[in-house]
Amino acid sequence: MLQYTAAGGRLRFMGLVHHTDAVREFAYDRQSPFGRLDKALDEATQRKWTVVDMKSDWNTIYPFQKK
């Protein structure tokens, strides 16, 4: 999906959400038992897309979640 969006001729924001917070959401990465993200992370790095890390970049995952 990001490749398709990036292929256009105009300026676009390319952002990849890296799910790293297993406590507040699901976490998947290069060696996860499900939802591997290796190809997407490699491509994001190569193409200089923005990678957002859920654990370190977001204070709130679900704003209406009871504490």
mmJSON file of the N, C-alpha and C atoms, coordinates in Angstrom:
{"data_MODEL":{"atom_site":{
"group_PDB":["ATOM","ATOM","ATOM","ATOM","ATOM","ATOM","ATOM","ATOM","ATOM","ATOM","ATOM","ATOM","ATOM","ATOM","ATOM","ATOM","ATOM","ATOM","ATOM","ATOM","ATOM","ATOM","ATOM","ATOM","ATOM","ATOM","ATOM","ATOM","ATOM","ATOM","ATOM","ATOM","ATOM","ATOM","ATOM","ATOM","ATOM","ATOM","ATOM","ATOM","ATOM","ATOM","ATOM","ATOM","ATOM","ATOM","ATOM","ATOM","ATOM","ATOM","ATOM","ATOM","ATOM","ATOM","ATOM","ATOM","ATOM","ATOM","ATOM","ATOM","ATOM","ATOM","ATOM","ATOM","ATOM","ATOM","ATOM","ATOM","ATOM","ATOM","ATOM","ATOM","ATOM","ATOM","ATOM","ATOM","ATOM","ATOM","ATOM","ATOM","ATOM","ATOM","ATOM","ATOM","ATOM","ATOM","ATOM","ATOM","ATOM","ATOM","ATOM","ATOM","ATOM","ATOM","ATOM","ATOM","ATOM","ATOM","ATOM","ATOM","ATOM","ATOM","ATOM","ATOM","ATOM","ATOM","ATOM","ATOM","ATOM","ATOM","ATOM","ATOM","ATOM","ATOM","ATOM","ATOM","ATOM","ATOM","ATOM","ATOM","ATOM","ATOM","ATOM","ATOM","ATOM","ATOM","ATOM","ATOM","ATOM","ATOM","ATOM","ATOM","ATOM","ATOM","ATOM","ATOM","ATOM","ATOM","ATOM","ATOM","ATOM","ATOM","ATOM","ATOM","ATOM","ATOM","ATOM","ATOM","ATOM","ATOM","ATOM","ATOM","ATOM","ATOM","ATOM","ATOM","ATOM","ATOM","ATOM","ATOM","ATOM","ATOM","ATOM","ATOM","ATOM","ATOM","ATOM","ATOM","ATOM","ATOM","ATOM","ATOM","ATOM","ATOM","ATOM","ATOM","ATOM","ATOM","ATOM","ATOM","ATOM","ATOM","ATOM","ATOM","ATOM","ATOM","ATOM","ATOM","ATOM","ATOM","ATOM","ATOM","ATOM","ATOM","ATOM","ATOM","ATOM","ATOM","ATOM","ATOM","ATOM"],
"id":[1,2,3,4,5,6,7,8,9,10,11,12,13,14,15,16,17,18,19,20,21,22,23,24,25,26,27,28,29,30,31,32,33,34,35,36,37,38,39,40,41,42,43,44,45,46,47,48,49,50,51,52,53,54,55,56,57,58,59,60,61,62,63,64,65,66,67,68,69,70,71,72,73,74,75,76,77,78,79,80,81,82,83,84,85,86,87,88,89,90,91,92,93,94,95,96,97,98,99,100,101,102,103,104,105,106,107,108,109,110,111,112,113,114,115,116,117,118,119,120,121,122,123,124,125,126,127,128,129,130,131,132,133,134,135,136,137,138,139,140,141,142,143,144,145,146,147,148,149,150,151,152,153,154,155,156,157,158,159,160,161,162,163,164,165,166,167,168,169,170,171,172,173,174,175,176,177,178,179,180,181,182,183,184,185,186,187,188,189,190,191,192,193,194,195,196,197,198,199,200,201],
"type_symbol":["N","C","C","N","C","C","N","C","C","N","C","C","N","C","C","N","C","C","N","C","C","N","C","C","N","C","C","N","C","C","N","C","C","N","C","C","N","C","C","N","C","C","N","C","C","N","C","C","N","C","C","N","C","C","N","C","C","N","C","C","N","C","C","N","C","C","N","C","C","N","C","C","N","C","C","N","C","C","N","C","C","N","C","C","N","C","C","N","C","C","N","C","C","N","C","C","N","C","C","N","C","C","N","C","C","N","C","C","N","C","C","N","C","C","N","C","C","N","C","C","N","C","C","N","C","C","N","C","C","N","C","C","N","C","C","N","C","C","N","C","C","N","C","C","N","C","C","N","C","C","N","C","C","N","C","C","N","C","C","N","C","C","N","C","C","N","C","C","N","C","C","N","C","C","N","C","C","N","C","C","N","C","C","N","C","C","N","C","C","N","C","C","N","C","C","N","C","C","N","C","C"],
"label_atom_id":["N","CA","C","N","CA","C","N","CA","C","N","CA","C","N","CA","C","N","CA","C","N","CA","C","N","CA","C","N","CA","C","N","CA","C","N","CA","C","N","CA","C","N","CA","C","N","CA","C","N","CA","C","N","CA","C","N","CA","C","N","CA","C","N","CA","C","N","CA","C","N","CA","C","N","CA","C","N","CA","C","N","CA","C","N","CA","C","N","CA","C","N","CA","C","N","CA","C","N","CA","C","N","CA","C","N","CA","C","N","CA","C","N","CA","C","N","CA","C","N","CA","C","N","CA","C","N","CA","C","N","CA","C","N","CA","C","N","CA","C","N","CA","C","N","CA","C","N","CA","C","N","CA","C","N","CA","C","N","CA","C","N","CA","C","N","CA","C","N","CA","C","N","CA","C","N","CA","C","N","CA","C","N","CA","C","N","CA","C","N","CA","C","N","CA","C","N","CA","C","N","CA","C","N","CA","C","N","CA","C","N","CA","C","N","CA","C","N","CA","C","N","CA","C","N","CA","C","N","CA","C","N","CA","C"],
"label_alt_id":[null,null,null,null,null,null,null,null,null,null,null,null,null,null,null,null,null,null,null,null,null,null,null,null,null,null,null,null,null,null,null,null,null,null,null,null,null,null,null,null,null,null,null,null,null,null,null,null,null,null,null,null,null,null,null,null,null,null,null,null,null,null,null,null,null,null,null,null,null,null,null,null,null,null,null,null,null,null,null,null,null,null,null,null,null,null,null,null,null,null,null,null,null,null,null,null,null,null,null,null,null,null,null,null,null,null,null,null,null,null,null,null,null,null,null,null,null,null,null,null,null,null,null,null,null,null,null,null,null,null,null,null,null,null,null,null,null,null,null,null,null,null,null,null,null,null,null,null,null,null,null,null,null,null,null,null,null,null,null,null,null,null,null,null,null,null,null,null,null,null,null,null,null,null,null,null,null,null,null,null,null,null,null,null,null,null,null,null,null,null,null,null,null,null,null,null,null,null,null,null,null],
"label_comp_id":["MET","MET","MET","LEU","LEU","LEU","GLN","GLN","GLN","TYR","TYR","TYR","THR","THR","THR","ALA","ALA","ALA","ALA","ALA","ALA","GLY","GLY","GLY","GLY","GLY","GLY","ARG","ARG","ARG","LEU","LEU","LEU","ARG","ARG","ARG","PHE","PHE","PHE","MET","MET","MET","GLY","GLY","GLY","LEU","LEU","LEU","VAL","VAL","VAL","HIS","HIS","HIS","HIS","HIS","HIS","THR","THR","THR","ASP","ASP","ASP","ALA","ALA","ALA","VAL","VAL","VAL","ARG","ARG","ARG","GLU","GLU","GLU","PHE","PHE","PHE","ALA","ALA","ALA","TYR","TYR","TYR","ASP","ASP","ASP","ARG","ARG","ARG","GLN","GLN","GLN","SER","SER","SER","PRO","PRO","PRO","PHE","PHE","PHE","GLY","GLY","GLY","ARG","ARG","ARG","LEU","LEU","LEU","ASP","ASP","ASP","LYS","LYS","LYS","ALA","ALA","ALA","LEU","LEU","LEU","ASP","ASP","ASP","GLU","GLU","GLU","ALA","ALA","ALA","THR","THR","THR","GLN","GLN","GLN","ARG","ARG","ARG","LYS","LYS","LYS","TRP","TRP","TRP","THR","THR","THR","VAL","VAL","VAL","VAL","VAL","VAL","ASP","ASP","ASP","MET","MET","MET","LYS","LYS","LYS","SER","SER","SER","ASP","ASP","ASP","TRP","TRP","TRP","ASN","ASN","ASN","THR","THR","THR","ILE","ILE","ILE","TYR","TYR","TYR","PRO","PRO","PRO","PHE","PHE","PHE","GLN","GLN","GLN","LYS","LYS","LYS","LYS","LYS","LYS"],
"label_asym_id":["A","A","A","A","A","A","A","A","A","A","A","A","A","A","A","A","A","A","A","A","A","A","A","A","A","A","A","A","A","A","A","A","A","A","A","A","A","A","A","A","A","A","A","A","A","A","A","A","A","A","A","A","A","A","A","A","A","A","A","A","A","A","A","A","A","A","A","A","A","A","A","A","A","A","A","A","A","A","A","A","A","A","A","A","A","A","A","A","A","A","A","A","A","A","A","A","A","A","A","A","A","A","A","A","A","A","A","A","A","A","A","A","A","A","A","A","A","A","A","A","A","A","A","A","A","A","A","A","A","A","A","A","A","A","A","A","A","A","A","A","A","A","A","A","A","A","A","A","A","A","A","A","A","A","A","A","A","A","A","A","A","A","A","A","A","A","A","A","A","A","A","A","A","A","A","A","A","A","A","A","A","A","A","A","A","A","A","A","A","A","A","A","A","A","A","A","A","A","A","A","A"],
"label_entity_id":["1","1","1","1","1","1","1","1","1","1","1","1","1","1","1","1","1","1","1","1","1","1","1","1","1","1","1","1","1","1","1","1","1","1","1","1","1","1","1","1","1","1","1","1","1","1","1","1","1","1","1","1","1","1","1","1","1","1","1","1","1","1","1","1","1","1","1","1","1","1","1","1","1","1","1","1","1","1","1","1","1","1","1","1","1","1","1","1","1","1","1","1","1","1","1","1","1","1","1","1","1","1","1","1","1","1","1","1","1","1","1","1","1","1","1","1","1","1","1","1","1","1","1","1","1","1","1","1","1","1","1","1","1","1","1","1","1","1","1","1","1","1","1","1","1","1","1","1","1","1","1","1","1","1","1","1","1","1","1","1","1","1","1","1","1","1","1","1","1","1","1","1","1","1","1","1","1","1","1","1","1","1","1","1","1","1","1","1","1","1","1","1","1","1","1","1","1","1","1","1","1"],
"label_seq_id":[1,1,1,2,2,2,3,3,3,4,4,4,5,5,5,6,6,6,7,7,7,8,8,8,9,9,9,10,10,10,11,11,11,12,12,12,13,13,13,14,14,14,15,15,15,16,16,16,17,17,17,18,18,18,19,19,19,20,20,20,21,21,21,22,22,22,23,23,23,24,24,24,25,25,25,26,26,26,27,27,27,28,28,28,29,29,29,30,30,30,31,31,31,32,32,32,33,33,33,34,34,34,35,35,35,36,36,36,37,37,37,38,38,38,39,39,39,40,40,40,41,41,41,42,42,42,43,43,43,44,44,44,45,45,45,46,46,46,47,47,47,48,48,48,49,49,49,50,50,50,51,51,51,52,52,52,53,53,53,54,54,54,55,55,55,56,56,56,57,57,57,58,58,58,59,59,59,60,60,60,61,61,61,62,62,62,63,63,63,64,64,64,65,65,65,66,66,66,67,67,67],
"pdbx_PDB_ins_code":[null,null,null,null,null,null,null,null,null,null,null,null,null,null,null,null,null,null,null,null,null,null,null,null,null,null,null,null,null,null,null,null,null,null,null,null,null,null,null,null,null,null,null,null,null,null,null,null,null,null,null,null,null,null,null,null,null,null,null,null,null,null,null,null,null,null,null,null,null,null,null,null,null,null,null,null,null,null,null,null,null,null,null,null,null,null,null,null,null,null,null,null,null,null,null,null,null,null,null,null,null,null,null,null,null,null,null,null,null,null,null,null,null,null,null,null,null,null,null,null,null,null,null,null,null,null,null,null,null,null,null,null,null,null,null,null,null,null,null,null,null,null,null,null,null,null,null,null,null,null,null,null,null,null,null,null,null,null,null,null,null,null,null,null,null,null,null,null,null,null,null,null,null,null,null,null,null,null,null,null,null,null,null,null,null,null,null,null,null,null,null,null,null,null,null,null,null,null,null,null,null],
"Cartn_x":[0.819,0.0,0.878,1.954,2.837,3.568,3.944,4.598,3.663,2.41,1.429,1.258,1.118,0.918,2.145,3.328,4.564,4.831,4.207,4.481,3.926,3.041,2.475,3.511,3.206,4.153,4.166,3.249,3.178,3.794,3.993,4.553,3.548,4.023,3.169,3.924,3.162,3.755,3.67,4.808,4.851,5.195,4.245,4.442,4.138,5.038,4.875,4.774,3.7,3.526,4.19,5.189,5.913,5.294,4.586,3.869,4.858,5.274,6.3,5.822,4.566,4.067,3.116,3.665,2.852,1.956,2.251,1.435,0.13,0.204,-0.986,-1.638,-0.977,-1.477,-0.736,-0.741,0.063,1.443,2.429,3.783,4.221,4.668,5.268,6.426,7.434,8.692,9.283,10.57,11.226,11.089,11.202,11.176,9.924,8.842,7.603,7.0,6.294,5.636,4.468,4.017,2.966,3.229,2.686,2.785,4.198,5.048,6.447,6.524,7.447,7.553,8.904,9.634,10.999,11.071,10.274,10.335,9.898,8.87,8.373,9.4,10.038,11.061,12.262,12.665,13.781,13.438,12.246,11.846,11.694,11.137,10.975,12.341,13.306,14.655,15.27,15.152,15.731,15.117,13.811,13.116,12.957,13.514,13.467,12.041,11.216,9.869,9.945,8.966,8.896,8.407,9.15,8.743,8.395,7.149,6.663,6.648,7.332,7.418,6.329,5.394,4.268,4.704,5.669,6.078,6.772,7.648,8.418,7.853,7.047,6.556,5.13,4.346,2.953,2.755,2.204,1.867,0.582,-0.362,-1.669,-1.944,-2.361,-2.742,-4.252,-4.992,-6.451,-6.891,-7.328,-7.597,-8.754,-9.654,-10.817,-10.694,-9.508,-9.263,-9.246,-9.914,-9.922,-8.539,-8.131,-6.827,-6.936],
"Cartn_y":[-1.173,0.0,1.259,1.243,2.404,2.578,1.482,1.565,2.215,1.824,2.383,3.879,4.26,5.666,6.499,5.955,6.684,6.842,6.017,6.03,7.256,7.993,9.174,10.26,11.217,12.27,13.44,13.471,14.609,14.262,15.292,15.129,14.411,13.403,12.625,12.333,12.118,11.685,10.171,9.528,8.07,7.677,7.112,6.75,5.283,4.621,3.21,3.114,2.499,2.315,1.006,1.113,-0.055,-0.467,-1.557,-2.042,-2.709,-1.973,-2.461,-2.56,-2.254,-2.198,-3.354,-4.456,-5.649,-5.478,-4.51,-4.291,-3.586,-2.553,-1.767,-2.177,-2.982,-3.385,-4.646,-5.027,-6.162,-5.672,-6.516,-6.168,-7.168,-6.656,-7.522,-6.812,-7.594,-7.062,-8.047,-7.999,-8.858,-10.341,-10.726,-12.136,-12.523,-11.809,-12.119,-13.419,-14.134,-15.364,-15.086,-13.839,-13.438,-11.994,-11.583,-10.204,-9.682,-10.424,-9.986,-8.699,-7.86,-6.527,-6.293,-7.348,-7.193,-6.457,-6.836,-6.203,-4.746,-4.476,-3.094,-2.196,-2.678,-1.876,-1.62,-2.626,-2.445,-1.415,-1.52,-0.585,0.826,0.954,2.278,2.942,2.183,2.717,3.119,2.248,2.502,3.735,3.893,4.998,6.243,6.172,7.311,7.696,6.683,6.909,7.087,7.721,7.907,6.625,6.139,4.963,5.445,5.206,5.617,4.394,4.48,3.387,3.575,2.639,2.792,2.915,2.131,2.117,3.413,3.922,5.105,6.424,6.404,7.649,8.025,7.089,7.373,7.253,8.295,8.243,7.455,7.555,6.912,6.077,4.821,3.969,4.007,3.733,3.783,4.859,6.032,7.152,6.918,6.004,5.798,4.546,4.004,2.79,3.127,2.293,2.496,2.178,2.929,2.726,1.892],
"Cartn_z":[0.0,0.0,0.0,0.792,0.81,-0.517,-1.146,-2.455,-3.475,-3.464,-4.395,-4.153,-2.897,-2.558,-2.911,-2.657,-2.935,-4.427,-5.249,-6.683,-7.395,-6.777,-7.411,-7.582,-8.421,-8.745,-7.78,-6.832,-5.914,-4.564,-3.757,-2.428,-1.528,-0.791,0.099,1.386,2.465,3.717,3.767,3.907,3.968,5.396,6.111,7.505,7.752,8.431,8.778,10.3,10.799,12.233,12.633,13.5,13.99,15.331,15.324,16.506,17.463,18.485,19.402,20.843,21.101,22.474,22.772,23.245,23.517,24.741,25.59,26.784,26.417,25.583,25.249,23.931,23.139,21.838,21.446,20.218,19.753,19.355,19.499,19.067,18.008,16.899,15.891,15.231,14.917,14.428,13.428,13.217,12.237,12.563,13.817,14.198,14.981,14.832,15.543,15.04,15.915,15.469,14.518,14.462,13.532,13.111,12.003,11.562,11.369,10.708,10.522,9.716,10.122,9.541,8.88,8.557,8.054,6.72,5.762,4.435,4.498,5.263,5.377,6.056,7.105,7.78,6.876,6.127,5.186,4.125,3.581,2.525,3.074,4.265,4.872,5.079,5.529,5.723,4.388,3.415,2.094,1.44,1.558,0.891,1.76,2.993,3.918,4.303,4.528,5.034,6.543,7.12,8.561,9.219,10.219,10.986,12.388,12.802,14.114,15.021,16.14,17.1,18.159,18.236,19.157,20.613,21.021,22.427,22.835,21.999,22.394,21.874,20.823,20.232,20.635,21.154,21.514,23.015,23.611,25.029,25.263,24.338,24.474,23.25,23.462,22.353,22.168,23.233,23.209,24.196,23.734,24.629,25.602,25.295,26.168,27.018,27.087,27.866,29.358,30.162,31.62,32.182,33.187,33.807,35.053],
"occupancy":[1.0,1.0,1.0,1.0,1.0,1.0,1.0,1.0,1.0,1.0,1.0,1.0,1.0,1.0,1.0,1.0,1.0,1.0,1.0,1.0,1.0,1.0,1.0,1.0,1.0,1.0,1.0,1.0,1.0,1.0,1.0,1.0,1.0,1.0,1.0,1.0,1.0,1.0,1.0,1.0,1.0,1.0,1.0,1.0,1.0,1.0,1.0,1.0,1.0,1.0,1.0,1.0,1.0,1.0,1.0,1.0,1.0,1.0,1.0,1.0,1.0,1.0,1.0,1.0,1.0,1.0,1.0,1.0,1.0,1.0,1.0,1.0,1.0,1.0,1.0,1.0,1.0,1.0,1.0,1.0,1.0,1.0,1.0,1.0,1.0,1.0,1.0,1.0,1.0,1.0,1.0,1.0,1.0,1.0,1.0,1.0,1.0,1.0,1.0,1.0,1.0,1.0,1.0,1.0,1.0,1.0,1.0,1.0,1.0,1.0,1.0,1.0,1.0,1.0,1.0,1.0,1.0,1.0,1.0,1.0,1.0,1.0,1.0,1.0,1.0,1.0,1.0,1.0,1.0,1.0,1.0,1.0,1.0,1.0,1.0,1.0,1.0,1.0,1.0,1.0,1.0,1.0,1.0,1.0,1.0,1.0,1.0,1.0,1.0,1.0,1.0,1.0,1.0,1.0,1.0,1.0,1.0,1.0,1.0,1.0,1.0,1.0,1.0,1.0,1.0,1.0,1.0,1.0,1.0,1.0,1.0,1.0,1.0,1.0,1.0,1.0,1.0,1.0,1.0,1.0,1.0,1.0,1.0,1.0,1.0,1.0,1.0,1.0,1.0,1.0,1.0,1.0,1.0,1.0,1.0,1.0,1.0,1.0,1.0,1.0,1.0],
"B_iso_or_equiv":[0.0,0.0,0.0,0.0,0.0,0.0,0.0,0.0,0.0,0.0,0.0,0.0,0.0,0.0,0.0,0.0,0.0,0.0,0.0,0.0,0.0,0.0,0.0,0.0,0.0,0.0,0.0,0.0,0.0,0.0,0.0,0.0,0.0,0.0,0.0,0.0,0.0,0.0,0.0,0.0,0.0,0.0,0.0,0.0,0.0,0.0,0.0,0.0,0.0,0.0,0.0,0.0,0.0,0.0,0.0,0.0,0.0,0.0,0.0,0.0,0.0,0.0,0.0,0.0,0.0,0.0,0.0,0.0,0.0,0.0,0.0,0.0,0.0,0.0,0.0,0.0,0.0,0.0,0.0,0.0,0.0,0.0,0.0,0.0,0.0,0.0,0.0,0.0,0.0,0.0,0.0,0.0,0.0,0.0,0.0,0.0,0.0,0.0,0.0,0.0,0.0,0.0,0.0,0.0,0.0,0.0,0.0,0.0,0.0,0.0,0.0,0.0,0.0,0.0,0.0,0.0,0.0,0.0,0.0,0.0,0.0,0.0,0.0,0.0,0.0,0.0,0.0,0.0,0.0,0.0,0.0,0.0,0.0,0.0,0.0,0.0,0.0,0.0,0.0,0.0,0.0,0.0,0.0,0.0,0.0,0.0,0.0,0.0,0.0,0.0,0.0,0.0,0.0,0.0,0.0,0.0,0.0,0.0,0.0,0.0,0.0,0.0,0.0,0.0,0.0,0.0,0.0,0.0,0.0,0.0,0.0,0.0,0.0,0.0,0.0,0.0,0.0,0.0,0.0,0.0,0.0,0.0,0.0,0.0,0.0,0.0,0.0,0.0,0.0,0.0,0.0,0.0,0.0,0.0,0.0,0.0,0.0,0.0,0.0,0.0,0.0],
"pdbx_formal_charge":[null,null,null,null,null,null,null,null,null,null,null,null,null,null,null,null,null,null,null,null,null,null,null,null,null,null,null,null,null,null,null,null,null,null,null,null,null,null,null,null,null,null,null,null,null,null,null,null,null,null,null,null,null,null,null,null,null,null,null,null,null,null,null,null,null,null,null,null,null,null,null,null,null,null,null,null,null,null,null,null,null,null,null,null,null,null,null,null,null,null,null,null,null,null,null,null,null,null,null,null,null,null,null,null,null,null,null,null,null,null,null,null,null,null,null,null,null,null,null,null,null,null,null,null,null,null,null,null,null,null,null,null,null,null,null,null,null,null,null,null,null,null,null,null,null,null,null,null,null,null,null,null,null,null,null,null,null,null,null,null,null,null,null,null,null,null,null,null,null,null,null,null,null,null,null,null,null,null,null,null,null,null,null,null,null,null,null,null,null,null,null,null,null,null,null,null,null,null,null,null,null],
"auth_seq_id":[1,1,1,2,2,2,3,3,3,4,4,4,5,5,5,6,6,6,7,7,7,8,8,8,9,9,9,10,10,10,11,11,11,12,12,12,13,13,13,14,14,14,15,15,15,16,16,16,17,17,17,18,18,18,19,19,19,20,20,20,21,21,21,22,22,22,23,23,23,24,24,24,25,25,25,26,26,26,27,27,27,28,28,28,29,29,29,30,30,30,31,31,31,32,32,32,33,33,33,34,34,34,35,35,35,36,36,36,37,37,37,38,38,38,39,39,39,40,40,40,41,41,41,42,42,42,43,43,43,44,44,44,45,45,45,46,46,46,47,47,47,48,48,48,49,49,49,50,50,50,51,51,51,52,52,52,53,53,53,54,54,54,55,55,55,56,56,56,57,57,57,58,58,58,59,59,59,60,60,60,61,61,61,62,62,62,63,63,63,64,64,64,65,65,65,66,66,66,67,67,67],
"auth_comp_id":["MET","MET","MET","LEU","LEU","LEU","GLN","GLN","GLN","TYR","TYR","TYR","THR","THR","THR","ALA","ALA","ALA","ALA","ALA","ALA","GLY","GLY","GLY","GLY","GLY","GLY","ARG","ARG","ARG","LEU","LEU","LEU","ARG","ARG","ARG","PHE","PHE","PHE","MET","MET","MET","GLY","GLY","GLY","LEU","LEU","LEU","VAL","VAL","VAL","HIS","HIS","HIS","HIS","HIS","HIS","THR","THR","THR","ASP","ASP","ASP","ALA","ALA","ALA","VAL","VAL","VAL","ARG","ARG","ARG","GLU","GLU","GLU","PHE","PHE","PHE","ALA","ALA","ALA","TYR","TYR","TYR","ASP","ASP","ASP","ARG","ARG","ARG","GLN","GLN","GLN","SER","SER","SER","PRO","PRO","PRO","PHE","PHE","PHE","GLY","GLY","GLY","ARG","ARG","ARG","LEU","LEU","LEU","ASP","ASP","ASP","LYS","LYS","LYS","ALA","ALA","ALA","LEU","LEU","LEU","ASP","ASP","ASP","GLU","GLU","GLU","ALA","ALA","ALA","THR","THR","THR","GLN","GLN","GLN","ARG","ARG","ARG","LYS","LYS","LYS","TRP","TRP","TRP","THR","THR","THR","VAL","VAL","VAL","VAL","VAL","VAL","ASP","ASP","ASP","MET","MET","MET","LYS","LYS","LYS","SER","SER","SER","ASP","ASP","ASP","TRP","TRP","TRP","ASN","ASN","ASN","THR","THR","THR","ILE","ILE","ILE","TYR","TYR","TYR","PRO","PRO","PRO","PHE","PHE","PHE","GLN","GLN","GLN","LYS","LYS","LYS","LYS","LYS","LYS"],
"auth_asym_id":["A","A","A","A","A","A","A","A","A","A","A","A","A","A","A","A","A","A","A","A","A","A","A","A","A","A","A","A","A","A","A","A","A","A","A","A","A","A","A","A","A","A","A","A","A","A","A","A","A","A","A","A","A","A","A","A","A","A","A","A","A","A","A","A","A","A","A","A","A","A","A","A","A","A","A","A","A","A","A","A","A","A","A","A","A","A","A","A","A","A","A","A","A","A","A","A","A","A","A","A","A","A","A","A","A","A","A","A","A","A","A","A","A","A","A","A","A","A","A","A","A","A","A","A","A","A","A","A","A","A","A","A","A","A","A","A","A","A","A","A","A","A","A","A","A","A","A","A","A","A","A","A","A","A","A","A","A","A","A","A","A","A","A","A","A","A","A","A","A","A","A","A","A","A","A","A","A","A","A","A","A","A","A","A","A","A","A","A","A","A","A","A","A","A","A","A","A","A","A","A","A"],
"auth_atom_id":["N","CA","C","N","CA","C","N","CA","C","N","CA","C","N","CA","C","N","CA","C","N","CA","C","N","CA","C","N","CA","C","N","CA","C","N","CA","C","N","CA","C","N","CA","C","N","CA","C","N","CA","C","N","CA","C","N","CA","C","N","CA","C","N","CA","C","N","CA","C","N","CA","C","N","CA","C","N","CA","C","N","CA","C","N","CA","C","N","CA","C","N","CA","C","N","CA","C","N","CA","C","N","CA","C","N","CA","C","N","CA","C","N","CA","C","N","CA","C","N","CA","C","N","CA","C","N","CA","C","N","CA","C","N","CA","C","N","CA","C","N","CA","C","N","CA","C","N","CA","C","N","CA","C","N","CA","C","N","CA","C","N","CA","C","N","CA","C","N","CA","C","N","CA","C","N","CA","C","N","CA","C","N","CA","C","N","CA","C","N","CA","C","N","CA","C","N","CA","C","N","CA","C","N","CA","C","N","CA","C","N","CA","C","N","CA","C","N","CA","C","N","CA","C","N","CA","C","N","CA","C","N","CA","C"],
"pdbx_PDB_model_num":[1,1,1,1,1,1,1,1,1,1,1,1,1,1,1,1,1,1,1,1,1,1,1,1,1,1,1,1,1,1,1,1,1,1,1,1,1,1,1,1,1,1,1,1,1,1,1,1,1,1,1,1,1,1,1,1,1,1,1,1,1,1,1,1,1,1,1,1,1,1,1,1,1,1,1,1,1,1,1,1,1,1,1,1,1,1,1,1,1,1,1,1,1,1,1,1,1,1,1,1,1,1,1,1,1,1,1,1,1,1,1,1,1,1,1,1,1,1,1,1,1,1,1,1,1,1,1,1,1,1,1,1,1,1,1,1,1,1,1,1,1,1,1,1,1,1,1,1,1,1,1,1,1,1,1,1,1,1,1,1,1,1,1,1,1,1,1,1,1,1,1,1,1,1,1,1,1,1,1,1,1,1,1,1,1,1,1,1,1,1,1,1,1,1,1,1,1,1,1,1,1]
}}}
